[in-house]
Amino acid sequence: MNSPGCRKLSFGFSKLPMEELESWKRTHETPTEWRVRRSFLEKNFNKLHPERLECLSHCFTNATLYKVKYPAKVMEEINLLGQGIEEAITCEQSKNSSRR
């Protein structure tokens, strides 16, 4: 059973086409949130079942942008799967702010 607000992904793990990622963007996501989450999705695309990938991508975005804390095992998993993404975002943000 899906939680309210969560959608059931109807495709199998090995059949998920990379092009489908754009359809995962939520209407309420800001461009920054989507950029962070999409980076996580792309990096871990073939590593996790789609439902787990989607869930952890939201956790990663919330932890990265809003400093939300999750249970230790979840934090460990998103930190491992998100290695390098946060650094790239920080670098990108500092480049953009220095251009102003």
C-alpha positions as CSV (number, residue, x, y, z in Angstrom):
1,M,0.0,0.0,0.0
2,N,1.3,3.4,-0.9
3,S,1.4,6.4,1.5
4,P,-0.8,9.3,0.6
5,G,1.1,11.6,-1.8
6,C,3.3,8.8,-3.0
7,R,2.9,7.4,-6.5
8,K,3.4,3.8,-7.5
9,L,6.1,3.4,-10.0
10,S,4.7,1.0,-12.5
11,F,7.9,-0.2,-14.2
12,G,10.3,-2.8,-13.1
13,F,13.9,-2.1,-11.8
14,S,15.7,-3.3,-14.9
15,K,13.1,-1.7,-17.3
16,L,13.2,1.8,-16.0
17,P,14.3,4.0,-18.9
18,M,16.6,7.0,-17.9
19,E,14.3,9.2,-20.0
20,E,11.6,8.7,-17.4
21,L,13.4,10.7,-14.8
22,E,11.8,14.0,-16.0
23,S,8.4,12.5,-15.2
24,W,9.6,12.1,-11.6
25,K,9.8,15.9,-11.0
26,R,7.1,17.1,-8.6
27,T,5.1,20.2,-9.4
28,H,6.1,21.8,-6.1
29,E,9.9,21.3,-6.5
30,T,12.0,24.4,-7.0
31,P,14.6,24.3,-9.8
32,T,17.3,23.9,-7.1
33,E,15.4,21.0,-5.4
34,W,15.0,19.3,-8.8
35,R,18.6,19.8,-9.7
36,V,19.8,18.2,-6.5
37,R,17.3,15.3,-6.6
38,R,17.9,14.7,-10.3
39,S,21.6,14.5,-9.7
40,F,21.0,11.9,-7.0
41,L,18.6,9.9,-9.3
42,E,21.0,9.9,-12.2
43,K,24.0,8.8,-10.0
44,N,22.1,6.0,-8.4
45,F,19.8,5.0,-11.3
46,N,20.9,1.4,-11.7
47,K,21.8,0.8,-8.0
48,L,18.3,0.7,-6.4
49,H,14.8,-0.4,-7.0
50,P,12.9,2.7,-8.4
51,E,10.6,3.0,-5.4
52,R,13.6,3.1,-3.0
53,L,15.5,5.4,-5.3
54,E,12.6,7.9,-5.4
55,C,12.2,7.8,-1.6
56,L,15.9,8.2,-0.9
57,S,16.2,11.0,-3.5
58,H,13.6,13.0,-1.5
59,C,15.5,12.3,1.7
60,F,18.8,13.3,0.2
61,T,17.3,16.6,-1.1
62,N,15.8,17.4,2.3
63,A,18.9,16.6,4.2
64,T,21.2,18.5,1.8
65,L,19.1,21.6,1.3
66,Y,17.2,21.9,4.5
67,K,19.4,19.9,7.0
68,V,16.6,17.5,7.8
69,K,17.8,14.5,9.9
70,Y,16.6,11.0,9.4
71,P,17.3,7.8,11.3
72,A,21.0,6.9,11.3
73,K,20.7,4.1,8.8
74,V,18.9,6.3,6.3
75,M,21.5,9.1,6.8
76,E,24.3,6.6,6.3
77,E,22.7,5.3,3.1
78,I,22.0,8.8,1.5
79,N,25.4,10.0,2.5
80,L,27.0,7.0,0.8
81,L,24.8,7.2,-2.3
82,G,25.1,11.0,-2.5
83,Q,28.9,11.2,-2.2
84,G,30.2,13.9,-4.5
85,I,26.8,15.5,-5.3
86,E,26.8,18.0,-2.4
87,E,30.4,19.1,-3.2
88,A,29.4,19.7,-6.8
89,I,26.4,21.7,-5.8
90,T,28.5,23.8,-3.3
91,C,31.0,24.4,-6.1
92,E,28.3,25.4,-8.5
93,Q,26.7,27.8,-6.0
94,S,30.0,29.5,-5.2
95,K,30.7,29.9,-9.0
96,N,27.3,31.5,-9.5
97,S,27.6,33.8,-6.5
98,S,31.0,35.0,-7.6
99,R,29.6,35.9,-11.0
100,R,27.2,38.5,-9.5
